[in-house]
Every structure is written in structure tokens, then in C-alpha cells.
Amino acid sequence: MYKELIVIKVGTNVMTNKDNRIVRPVLRRLVKQIAELYERGIVTILVSSGSVIAGKEVMGKSNIKDKTQRRQVYSAIGQPRMMRLYYNIFQDYGMKCAQVLPTKRDFSPGVHRQNMINCCEGLLSEGVIPIANEDDAVSVTMSMFSDNDELASLIAQLMNADKLIILTDIDGLYTGNPNNEKSNLVQYVDPEEDLDKYIEDNNKPEEEGRGGMGSKLNYAQQAAAERIPTFIANGKKHHTIIDIIEGKNVGTRVALEQLNI
């Protein structure tokens, strides 16, 4: 049995370069840290974006004019490609992974919710890392999450995770635009704090995703209100996840108690 369960969400901007292509070494560093944590008795549920970008890399420019349908097609093509990338990298570290494609109904009370819990618990009990992503190929109406930040927060709450780590391409929440040298990193946020004063200049959505800093903070605060310490940190740096687990001062921490690491 594992000692600790964490949920890690990795966004599109973390895994892509300026040309919107997937950077495999970033995925490898991510998996390496997950493998290291596993050796310590800490297991991970990974919530990964990237299927739309992966599909676009394969297909190139689409002639489909409808934006929603075009996203469905890219995602349907990209999902197996993303899993192949992850499968091969996890295999290099002697680990297995599995794909989980939930929709919003899987978090409503009832049989779907219990099935989701059973699936994740079964995979973790076998030493398999669940990799969750919204099923963009079919989730286009009321069953659609706002973004994978919401999905990660819901999974963390569903599974009573010990920590939620949201990886992005900046160091965390800043007091203003992160590119402004006068802006400072906000190291701690209370779940009930009003953060509108920080959001305007930080709320840049991911290029092929739907979430910005406002979304990350919203769902981080929801998880933290359920006593799940949540971190927003830079996933492009090499040891971010390990540093957070070891209690180092990394990123923005959203939690009920500032010193409860």
C-alpha cells in the first residue's frame, strides 16, 4: 500500500515549445520524478493535456471550419499518440501507465462516481499510473469540464489526495504581469482569499488549452478548501515536483494553513 497520493496536472504550455510542438525531454523529466516518488511510496495520478497538440502534429492543418469539430478530430487522433509517448517513457523506468477519460457525470453521486474511484484505486493497487484527460472527442456540451485544471481538482477531491500539483510554464501566481520586473511571486494563498487584484495580468490561457491563471487559482482554492494542499509551479524546471514533495519553497502554495507542508 502507498504512503501518499498526489495528483499532478501538466498543462499544454509545459510540454510544448514556442512552435507548439511537444518536447519529449519535458515528459521524460516528469515521468522520472513520478518514478522516483513511487520508489518512496508516493503514488501519482497524472492529469495531462496535450492530445489536441499531438493530433495537430500528426494531421497538420485541418480543413474543418467548425472549431469544436476540429478540436474533436485533433483530440481523437492525438489521444493514442500521447499515450504511446507516455507508455514508452514509463516503460523505460520500469513502470506501467493507463488512460482514463472521464466526463463530468463521473463525479456526480452514484454509480459513475464509484466506478471512477474503483478504476483509479484498482490501477494504483497494481502499481499502474492513471493518466487522466478529458475526453475531448465526445465532451462538447454539458458533460464538458471548463479545463483540465477543473478535472485535476475534482480527481484530487474524489480520491482524497494528499497534494495537488498544477504545473504551468511560470513559477506561480505573481502580483502583476509575470514579465514585469516589479511583479513578485505570491508564495502563499488562503483558499478564501479574493485574488481578483492579481488575476487580470496573469490570466493568459494556454495556447491550445482552455485554462489560464484565474482558472488554476479557482480550482486550486476549491481543492485547498477540502484540506488538499495545492501548488501552482513551473513544470519546465527540472526538479519542481520533487522539490515540492520535499517541502522546498517552490511556486505558489494554496492551503488552509500556511506552514502545513
C-alpha positions in Angstrom: 0.0 0.0 0.0 1.2 3.5 -0.7 2.1 6.2 1.9 0.8 9.2 0.0 -1.2 10.0 -3.1 -0.7 13.1 -5.2 -2.4 14.4 -8.3 -0.2 16.2 -10.8 -1.7 18.3 -13.7 0.6 19.1 -16.6 -0.6 21.8 -19.0 -0.1 22.2 -22.7 2.3 25.1 -22.2 4.6 23.0 -20.1 5.1 20.3 -22.6 5.4 22.4 -25.8 7.9 24.8 -27.3 7.3 28.1 -29.0 6.4 26.3 -32.2 3.6 24.4 -30.3 5.4 21.0 -30.7 5.6 18.5 -27.9 9.0 18.5 -26.2 9.7 14.9 -25.2 12.5 15.7 -22.7 10.0 17.6 -20.6 7.7 14.5 -20.5 10.7 12.4 -19.6 11.7 14.6 -16.7 8.1 14.5 -15.5 8.0 10.7 -15.6 11.4 10.4 -14.0 10.1 12.4 -11.0 7.0 10.3 -10.8 9.1 7.1 -10.8 11.4 8.5 -8.1 8.3 9.3 -5.9 7.0 5.8 -6.5 10.1 4.4 -5.0 9.4 6.4 -1.9 5.9 5.1 -1.6 4.2 8.1 -3.1 1.9 7.3 -6.0 0.6 9.7 -8.7 -2.5 10.3 -10.7 -1.4 12.3 -13.7 -3.8 14.7 -15.4 -2.2 15.5 -18.8 -3.2 17.9 -21.5 -1.6 17.6 -25.0 -3.9 15.5 -27.0 -5.0 18.3 -29.3 -1.4 19.4 -29.9 -0.4 15.8 -30.5 -3.2 15.4 -33.1 -2.3 18.6 -34.8 1.3 17.4 -35.2 0.1 14.3 -36.9 -2.6 15.8 -39.1 -1.3 19.3 -39.8 -3.7 21.9 -40.9 -7.4 20.8 -40.9 -10.0 21.9 -43.5 -12.8 21.6 -40.9 -14.2 25.1 -40.3 -16.1 24.3 -37.1 -13.8 24.9 -34.2 -15.4 22.4 -31.9 -15.5 19.6 -34.5 -11.9 20.4 -35.4 -10.8 20.1 -31.8 -12.7 16.7 -31.6 -10.8 15.4 -34.6 -7.4 16.6 -33.3 -8.1 15.1 -29.9 -9.2 11.8 -31.3 -6.0 11.5 -33.3 -3.8 12.8 -30.5 -5.0 10.8 -27.5 -3.5 7.5 -28.6 -0.3 9.3 -29.7 0.0 11.0 -26.2 -0.5 7.6 -24.5 2.1 6.0 -26.8 4.6 8.7 -25.7 3.8 8.2 -22.1 3.7 4.4 -22.4 7.2 4.2 -23.9 8.7 6.7 -21.3 7.1 4.9 -18.3 8.3 1.6 -19.7 11.9 3.0 -19.7 11.5 3.5 -16.0 10.1 0.0 -15.4 6.5 1.3 -14.9 3.1 1.0 -16.4 0.5 3.6 -17.2 -3.2 3.6 -18.2 -5.5 6.0 -19.8 -8.6 7.3 -18.0 -11.0 9.5 -20.0 -13.7 10.8 -17.6 -16.6 13.1 -18.3 -18.3 15.4 -15.8 -21.0 12.8 -14.9 -18.3 10.6 -13.4 -18.0 12.9 -10.5 -21.7 13.1 -9.7 -23.0 10.9 -6.8 -24.0 7.5 -7.9 -22.6 4.5 -9.9 -20.4 6.5 -12.3 -18.6 8.2 -9.4 -18.0 4.9 -7.7 -16.8 3.3 -11.0 -14.3 6.2 -11.3 -13.0 5.6 -7.8 -12.8 1.8 -8.3 -10.9 2.3 -11.6 -8.3 4.6 -10.1 -7.9 2.5 -6.9 -7.5 -0.7 -8.9 -4.8 0.8 -11.1 -2.9 2.3 -8.2 -3.1 -1.1 -6.3 -1.4 -2.7 -9.3 1.4 -0.1 -9.4 -0.1 1.4 -12.6 -0.1 5.2 -13.1 -3.5 6.5 -14.2 -3.2 9.3 -16.8 -6.5 11.2 -17.0 -7.6 13.7 -19.6 -11.0 15.0 -20.5 -12.4 13.0 -23.5 -12.4 16.0 -25.8 -13.5 13.8 -28.7 -17.0 13.4 -27.1 -17.2 16.0 -24.3 -18.5 19.1 -26.1 -21.7 20.0 -24.2 -22.9 19.9 -20.6 -20.5 17.0 -19.8 -17.5 19.2 -20.6 -15.1 20.4 -18.0 -14.0 24.0 -18.1 -10.4 22.7 -18.5 -8.0 20.1 -17.1 -7.4 22.3 -14.0 -11.0 21.5 -13.0 -10.5 17.9 -13.8 -7.4 17.7 -11.7 -9.1 19.4 -8.7 -12.1 17.1 -9.0 -9.9 14.0 -9.1 -7.9 15.2 -6.1 -11.1 15.7 -4.1 -12.6 12.4 -5.3 -9.6 10.4 -4.3 -8.8 12.3 -1.1 -5.3 13.1 -2.4 -2.6 14.3 -0.1 -1.5 17.0 -2.5 -2.5 18.6 -5.8 0.3 20.0 -8.0 -0.7 22.1 -11.0 2.3 22.6 -13.4 2.4 25.6 -15.7 5.1 27.5 -17.6 5.7 30.2 -15.0 6.8 30.0 -11.4 3.3 30.6 -9.9 1.0 33.5 -9.1 2.5 37.0 -9.4 1.3 40.3 -8.1 1.1 41.5 -11.7 2.2 40.5 -15.2 5.0 37.9 -14.7 7.1 39.6 -17.4 7.1 42.8 -15.3 10.2 43.0 -13.1 8.2 44.8 -10.5 5.9 41.8 -10.1 6.6 39.5 -7.2 5.8 35.8 -6.8 2.9 35.2 -4.3 4.2 32.3 -2.2 1.1 31.6 -0.2 -2.7 31.9 -0.9 -5.5 31.3 1.5 -8.4 29.3 -0.1 -10.9 32.1 0.8 -8.7 35.0 -0.3 -10.1 37.3 -3.1 -7.4 37.2 -5.8 -9.1 39.4 -8.4 -6.4 42.1 -7.9 -3.8 39.6 -9.2 -5.7 37.9 -12.0 -6.1 40.4 -14.7 -2.4 40.4 -15.9 -1.9 36.7 -15.0 -4.9 35.2 -16.8 -3.3 34.2 -20.0 -4.9 30.9 -21.3 -2.7 28.2 -22.7 -2.2 28.2 -26.4 -4.1 25.1 -27.2 -5.7 24.7 -23.7 -8.6 26.5 -22.1 -7.1 27.3 -18.7 -5.3 30.5 -17.5 -4.0 31.5 -14.1 -7.5 32.5 -13.0 -8.8 29.0 -13.7 -5.8 27.4 -11.9 -6.4 29.5 -8.8 -10.1 28.9 -8.7 -9.7 25.2 -8.8 -6.7 25.2 -6.5 -8.7 27.1 -3.9 -11.6 24.6 -4.2 -9.2 21.7 -3.6 -7.4 23.5 -0.7 -10.8 24.2 0.9 -11.2 20.4 1.1 -7.8 20.3 3.0 -5.8 19.3 0.0 -2.6 21.5 -0.1 -2.3 22.7 -3.7 0.7 24.0 -5.5 1.0 26.0 -8.7 4.5 25.8 -10.0 6.8 25.8 -13.1 6.8 22.4 -14.7 9.6 23.3 -17.1 12.1 23.3 -14.3 13.8 20.0 -13.7 13.0 19.1 -10.1 9.8 21.0 -9.3 7.7 18.0 -8.2 10.5 16.6 -6.0 11.2 20.0 -4.5 7.5 20.4 -3.6 7.3 17.0 -2.0 10.5 17.7 0.0 9.0 20.9 1.4 11.1 23.4 -0.5 9.8 26.9 -1.1 8.6 26.4 -4.7 5.8 28.1 -6.6 2.5 29.3 -5.0 1.1 27.3 -2.2 -2.7 27.3 -1.7 -3.7 25.8 1.6 -5.7 26.3 4.8 -2.6 26.6 6.9 0.5 28.4 5.6 3.0 26.2 7.4 1.2 22.8 7.0 3.5 21.2 4.4 
